[in-house]
Amino acid sequence: MYLKSLNLRSFRNYRECLVDFDAPKTILVGNNAQGKSNLLEAVELLATLKSHRAVRDRDLVCEGTAEGKIAATLERANGTVDLALTLRTQARRTVSLNSETLRRQLDFLGVLNAVQFSSLDLDLVRGSPEMRRNWVDSILTQLEPVYAHILQQYNQVLRQRNALLKAFRKESDSNNSTANTQNSSELALWDAQLVTTGSRVTRRRARVLTRLAPLAQTWHSSISGRSEVLELKYAPNISLEKDDPEAVQQAFLEKIQQRRIAEQHQGTTLVGPHRDEIEFTINQTPARVYGSQGQQRTLVLALKLAELKLIEEVVGEPPLLLLDDVLAELDLNRQNQLLDAIQDRFQTLITTTHLGSFDAQWLDSSQILCVEAGQIKR
Ligand SMILES: Nc1ncnc2c1ncn2[C@@H]1O[C@H](COP(=O)(O)OP(=O)(O)OP(=O)(O)O)[C@@H](O)[C@H]1O
């Protein structure tokens, strides 16, 4: 797929800006805080309807304005699509495809696919398990947009069950036996919903990691000069012996029953995919604890390349690659591996504060745009 143009109106520090992309690689160069990452963030929003930097739409809309818009024209194998996302400070966002407003945001997902690689991703190995879960979830959302809905349902059930457990704890402290009995039967209903929605999440995460692991392993071996073996393992919070809905639900329910007293004592849900982990080991040693910075960078690079390949395999077209200030963090060998892997096949948008670290051949074949205070200059 190929992003032909991007139009930002009252988005972050852009008042009005139109960019035409005329090469497979675009380098956005500029000093700090000029709007380079904001531009990549706009593309990320079109791909996932999420930003890894902002939670609230009002932070995305240009200060002093009520509404911001990101619009793009994308060429896909089966034709050209116009995408638009309108963000509002006081109301819900809306999305449109080919100028037609969509009723369900879900239908917007999966049109533009992109892999984001920023310096924040370098924390994927050492950061919290939540980071790794978010990473897998964002891949799943692109591969199978309905996953966004599944995850949302699970999180809703989780919040409600947590509220109930909290209330349960308060009432059991006050020894109110009628309320306790009522709460128990209500809790059983939420257990069932947690199990149904949670099993969907668990099974999908397991499936995607099974496909991603060999790809990441191959890239990792190649980048490390075949000296290291990466293992990527899903460690779900509930036992998962086979990909069978009933077996997974049964295991989930059993674990809830085992942890019943602890959950009531702590007033929170202790069982479910919100407590999953994804483990990385290098030569059978946990990368998180023992990996050097260089090894961790190799690992994250391998994960990102695997992500590109998997999306390409499943979607049938190469996704975009967004490299946010990350090339400078990689040494020459890793940079070259990355550049060799993407060649001209994956349209790539790269931000940087200086062009010095780029290979001359790369510069020649790239479109270079200067970003200054929310404006783009050639
Ligand atoms: N909602 C907003 N309205 C107006 N300006 C904003 C808004 N959100 C962020 N900005 C401005 O955007 C700029 C940050 O841009 P961005 O994060 O793209 O930086 P950058 O060019 O990538 O630089 P760096 O190399 O530091 O990452 C800051 O000047 C910030 O004040």
The ligand as an SDF file (V2000), in Angstrom:
LIG
                    3D

 31 33  0  0  0  0  0  0  0  0999 V2000
   -2.5280   19.9920   20.7190 N   0  0  0  0  0  0  0  0  0  0  0  0
   -1.4790   20.7380   20.3700 C   0  0  0  0  0  0  0  0  0  0  0  0
   -1.6490   21.9890   19.8870 N   0  0  0  0  0  0  0  0  0  0  0  0
   -0.5870   22.7300   19.4980 C   0  0  0  0  0  0  0  0  0  0  0  0
    0.6890   22.3120   19.5640 N   0  0  0  0  0  0  0  0  0  0  0  0
    0.9150   21.0870   20.0420 C   0  0  0  0  0  0  0  0  0  0  0  0
   -0.1430   20.2190   20.4580 C   0  0  0  0  0  0  0  0  0  0  0  0
    0.3960   19.0610   20.8830 N   0  0  0  0  0  0  0  0  0  0  0  0
    1.7360   19.1800   20.7300 C   0  0  0  0  0  0  0  0  0  0  0  0
    2.0530   20.3830   20.2260 N   0  0  0  0  0  0  0  0  0  0  0  0
    3.3900   20.9150   19.9190 C   0  0  0  0  0  0  0  0  0  0  0  0
    4.0370   20.0080   19.0370 O   0  0  0  0  0  0  0  0  0  0  0  0
    5.4400   20.0980   19.2540 C   0  0  0  0  0  0  0  0  0  0  0  0
    6.0090   18.7180   19.4290 C   0  0  0  0  0  0  0  0  0  0  0  0
    6.1140   18.1420   18.1890 O   0  0  0  0  0  0  0  0  0  0  0  0
    6.6950   16.6640   17.9920 P   0  0  0  0  0  0  0  0  0  0  0  0
    6.3900   15.8200   19.1820 O   0  0  0  0  0  0  0  0  0  0  0  0
    6.2400   16.2420   16.6660 O   0  0  0  0  0  0  0  0  0  0  0  0
    8.2520   16.9680   18.0290 O   0  0  0  0  0  0  0  0  0  0  0  0
    9.3940   16.4630   17.0440 P   0  0  0  0  0  0  0  0  0  0  0  0
    9.5380   17.4220   15.9220 O   0  0  0  0  0  0  0  0  0  0  0  0
    9.1670   15.0440   16.7290 O   0  0  0  0  0  0  0  0  0  0  0  0
   10.6520   16.6540   17.9520 O   0  0  0  0  0  0  0  0  0  0  0  0
   11.4620   15.5840   18.8320 P   0  0  0  0  0  0  0  0  0  0  0  0
   12.6790   15.3390   18.0310 O   0  0  0  0  0  0  0  0  0  0  0  0
   11.7030   16.3650   20.0720 O   0  0  0  0  0  0  0  0  0  0  0  0
   10.6040   14.3930   19.0430 O   0  0  0  0  0  0  0  0  0  0  0  0
    5.6540   20.8980   20.5180 C   0  0  0  0  0  0  0  0  0  0  0  0
    6.0800   22.1880   20.1240 O   0  0  0  0  0  0  0  0  0  0  0  0
    4.2920   20.9420   21.1440 C   0  0  0  0  0  0  0  0  0  0  0  0
    4.1020   22.1320   21.8810 O   0  0  0  0  0  0  0  0  0  0  0  0
  1  2  1  0
  2  3  1  0
  2  7  2  0
  3  4  2  0
  4  5  1  0
  5  6  2  0
  6  7  1  0
  6 10  1  0
  7  8  1  0
  8  9  2  0
  9 10  1  0
 10 11  1  0
 11 12  1  0
 11 30  1  0
 12 13  1  0
 13 14  1  0
 13 28  1  0
 14 15  1  0
 15 16  1  0
 16 17  2  0
 16 18  1  0
 16 19  1  0
 19 20  1  0
 20 21  2  0
 20 22  1  0
 20 23  1  0
 23 24  1  0
 24 25  2  0
 24 26  1  0
 24 27  1  0
 28 29  1  0
 28 30  1  0
 30 31  1  0
M  END
$$$$
